[in-house]
Amino acid sequence: MSDHQDPAGMAALSICEALLLALDDLNLLQEREIVGVLRDAAVTHECAKVLSQTF
């Protein structure tokens, strides 16, 4: 992964954040579930970053 900010990636992140906030506001997901989703995404991102540096 690149350290550069990809406009499409940043747009996707913004959309996901807005969706998670809406799910919280509508009480469709509990805050702990949203935090879990965000943690999973962060771990996946870090793993992809490490893998991209090894190839």
Secondary structure, 3 states (H helix, E strand, C coil): CCCCCCHHHHHHHHHHHHHHHHHHHCCCCCHHHHHHHHHHHHHHHHHHHHHHHHC
